[in-house]
Amino acid sequence: MLEVSGFIDPDNDAEGYRREQLSREIKRLKYLDLIYTNTSVTQDNLSDLAEARAITVQNFMIEKGQLAPERLFLKKPDITAPPDQKATDRARVELGATVR
């Protein structure tokens, strides 16, 4: 039988532990930066994002706003078009209403 035990050096191990954790975090961040830099984003990805935003708002309006589902419609606009008013920043979701 072989017993293995680990011990610490109270005077030095806290600093060594901090340095090791910092080193690991730096490596992780460099890896994440590499992934971020090399991730391609297509027009289809952005279209899916726009649609997901619209669906989220639609669901909120049905569930929390208590609007009838048959009164809400998803519109597929040109997602790259500039806002109607030049002084307006582009919203992530736009609402439009038709009164009859």
TALINNOR-V218262 format. One record per pair of residues at least 12 apart in sequence whose ideal C-beta (glycine too) atoms are under 8 Angstrom apart, sorted by sequence separation. I is the first residue (numbers start at 0). GAP is how many residues later the second one is. D is the distance in Angstrom with one decimal. If there is no record, write none. Layout:
# TALINNOR-V218262
<<I GAP D> <I GAP D>>
This chain:
# TALINNOR-V218262
<<57 14 5.2> <57 16 6.3> <76 17 7.9> <54 19 6.9> <53 20 5.4> <53 21 7.5> <74 21 7.2> <50 23 7.3> <50 25 7.6> <49 29 4.6> <46 32 6.3> <45 33 6.6> <56 36 4.9> <55 37 7.9> <56 38 7.5> <52 39 5.5> <53 39 6.0> <52 40 5.0>>
